[in-house]
Amino acid sequence: VHAIETNNISLLILNTGPHYTNGRNDLFVSVLNATLTYIFQRYPTISVIFRNSAHGHPNCEKQFHASPLAEQPDISSFGKYNWQNYSHLNTLAENLIIERFPQILQVNIFNSTVRRADSHPGFWSVTKSVDCLHYCIPGPIDQ
C-alpha cells in the first residue's frame, strides 16, 4: 500500500500465490474479496490485473529441458502442496472477480503452464531441495 502511494502507481498485478493450503475455500474467497474491496476503496482509479496460479509437477527434475507434456498430468494423488486444489481456487477467484470486480483484467497462466514440467529450476544447490513449482526465466509464461 505504501508503495502505491509513494510511487504513484496506477497498475497493480495481483496473484493470491500458490501457498494457500489450509483447505478453507470460504476463507480464500473472503480474504480475496476483502483485499480487492480495500484496494478499490482506497485507490478507486487503479487498474488491476489478476493472474491465477499454476500447480507444480512431481519429479520435474527428471523433465528439465524435455518437451512439454502431451497432456495435463494427474496430480490428484499428490496432496503434499495442495496442488490438486489450484484449479478450483482459480475458479473461485475468477467467479468472484466476474461477479464483484468486473473492472479487473484476468490473466490465465494455468492453462499455459500445466503441461510445462520442463522449465522448473529443479534442484537448488543452496537448499539441497527440488523446486517443482516455480519456473526458470524465460519460461512458459514468456513464450
Helices and strands as residue ranges (DSSP letters): H 2-6, E 11-14, H 25-42, E 47-51, G 60-62, G 83-85, H 86-100, E 105-107, H 110-113, G 117-119, E 122-124, E 129-131, G 140-142
